[in-house]
């Protein structure tokens, strides 16, 4: 679902079709899409903070299906394109060089992956990462160590939504269009 949110956001902000919300550069749209994915992660994470395990997996699968059905709905068709989706998503351009093919987009993906790996390594070794590890091992002990479980869960959920939204941005750039069938 967050993958779709990122892809649709960048699509609607950069497309040359009639569905365009704004005509901004791919790089600015990428930042907006990541923030929108983060915010959607917070809004989705708030009501499901108390559930764990299989129920959490079912809730996230349900959220993905809700997003797909909303995009397909006739109500949102004028804004999201319905089953046709968003077409004519431009490729990223940096200093006059257009990243057209998958081979060229590979370099942006590698750079983003390196940044994500660096941030993940820094998070793992930080106080926040240790709190997440403590929660994973034993929530009762983590609570006894004064770790705010609600805040930590919400932060983990929103950061994972951010990364998924970023992946959706790259998917939209590679494909040149997004449609509900891309997210089944």
C-alpha positions in Angstrom: 0.0 0.0 0.0 2.8 2.5 0.9 4.6 1.4 -2.3 1.4 2.4 -4.2 1.1 5.7 -2.3 4.6 6.7 -3.3 4.2 5.6 -6.9 0.8 7.4 -7.3 2.1 10.6 -5.6 5.1 10.9 -7.9 2.9 10.1 -10.8 0.3 12.7 -10.1 2.9 15.4 -9.4 5.0 14.8 -12.6 2.6 13.4 -15.2 2.0 15.2 -18.5 -1.6 13.9 -18.7 -4.8 15.6 -17.6 -4.6 14.0 -14.1 -1.6 16.2 -13.2 -1.9 17.9 -9.8 1.2 20.0 -10.4 4.1 19.9 -12.8 7.2 19.6 -10.6 10.5 18.0 -11.1 10.9 14.4 -10.5 13.3 15.1 -7.6 10.8 17.4 -5.8 8.0 14.9 -6.4 10.2 12.2 -4.9 10.6 14.2 -1.7 6.8 14.9 -1.6 6.0 11.2 -2.2 8.3 10.1 0.6 6.6 12.6 3.0 3.1 11.5 1.9 4.1 7.9 2.4 5.4 8.7 5.9 2.2 10.5 6.8 0.1 7.7 5.5 2.2 5.3 7.6 1.5 7.3 10.7 -2.2 7.5 10.0 -2.4 3.8 9.3 -0.2 2.9 12.3 -2.2 4.8 14.8 -5.3 2.6 14.9 -3.3 -0.7 14.7 -0.8 0.0 17.4 -2.2 -2.6 19.8 -2.2 -5.6 17.5 0.6 -8.0 16.9 1.5 -11.1 15.0 -0.9 -12.6 12.5 -3.5 -9.9 13.1 -1.0 -7.1 12.2 -0.1 -9.0 9.0 -3.9 -9.3 8.1 -4.4 -5.6 8.8 -1.5 -4.6 6.5 -2.8 -6.9 3.8 -6.2 -5.3 4.2 -4.8 -1.8 4.0 -3.1 -2.8 0.7 -6.4 -4.1 -0.7 -8.3 -1.0 0.5 -5.8 1.3 -1.4 -6.1 -0.9 -4.5 -9.9 -0.7 -4.4 -9.9 3.0 -3.7 -7.7 3.6 -6.8 -10.1 1.4 -8.9 -13.2 3.1 -7.6 -15.4 5.3 -9.8 -15.5 7.9 -7.1 -11.8 8.6 -7.4 -11.5 8.0 -11.1 -11.3 11.7 -12.1 -8.3 12.2 -9.8 -6.5 8.8 -10.0 -7.4 7.5 -13.4 -9.3 4.4 -12.3 -8.2 1.2 -13.9 -6.1 3.0 -16.6 -4.0 4.6 -13.9 -1.6 7.5 -14.3 0.2 7.6 -17.6 3.1 9.7 -19.0 5.3 9.8 -15.9 8.5 11.4 -16.9 11.9 10.0 -16.2 14.3 11.7 -13.7 16.6 14.3 -15.2 19.8 15.4 -13.4 22.0 18.2 -14.9 20.4 17.7 -18.3 20.9 13.9 -18.3 17.7 11.9 -18.6 17.7 8.5 -16.9 15.7 6.7 -19.6 16.3 3.0 -19.4 16.6 0.5 -16.5 20.3 0.5 -16.9 20.5 4.2 -16.2 17.9 4.1 -13.4 20.1 1.5 -11.8 22.5 4.1 -10.7 19.9 6.1 -8.9 18.6 2.9 -7.3 22.1 2.0 -6.1 22.7 5.4 -4.7 19.3 5.3 -2.8 20.0 1.7 -1.6 23.4 2.9 -0.3 21.8 5.8 1.6 19.1 3.5 3.0 21.7 0.9 4.1 23.7 3.6 5.8 20.7 5.0 7.6 19.6 1.5 8.6 23.0 0.7 10.0 23.1 4.0 11.9 19.6 3.3 13.2 20.4 -0.2 14.3 23.4 1.0 16.3 21.5 4.0 17.8 19.4 4.3 20.9 16.3 3.9 18.8 17.6 0.7 17.2 18.4 -0.8 20.6 14.9 0.1 21.7 13.4 -1.7 18.7 15.6 -4.7 19.4 14.4 -4.7 23.1 10.8 -4.5 21.9 11.4 -7.4 19.5 12.9 -9.6 22.2 10.6 -8.9 25.1 8.0 -6.1 25.2 7.4 -6.5 29.0 11.1 -6.0 29.7 11.3 -3.1 27.2 8.4 -1.4 29.0 10.1 -2.0 32.3 13.2 -0.2 30.9 11.0 2.9 30.2 10.7 2.4 26.5 7.6 4.1 25.1 6.3 1.1 23.1 3.5 3.1 21.4 5.9 5.8 20.1 8.5 3.2 19.0 6.0 1.1 17.1 4.6 4.2 15.4 8.1 5.3 14.4 9.0 1.9 13.1 5.8 1.7 11.1 6.2 5.2 9.6 9.8 4.7 8.7 9.0 1.4 6.9 6.2 3.3 5.0 8.8 5.9 4.0 11.1 3.3 2.6 8.3 1.6 0.8 7.1 4.9 -0.7 10.6 5.6 -1.9 10.6 2.2 -3.7 7.2 3.1 -5.3 8.8 6.3 -6.6 11.5 4.3 -8.4 8.9 1.9 -9.7 6.9 4.7 -11.2 10.0 6.2 -12.8 11.0 2.8 -14.3 7.5 2.0 -15.6 6.5 5.4 -16.8 2.9 4.7 -15.6 1.2 3.3 -12.5 -2.1 1.4 -12.5 -4.0 -0.6 -9.8 -2.8 -3.8 -11.5 0.7 -2.9 -10.6 -0.1 -3.4 -6.9 -2.1 -6.6 -6.7 
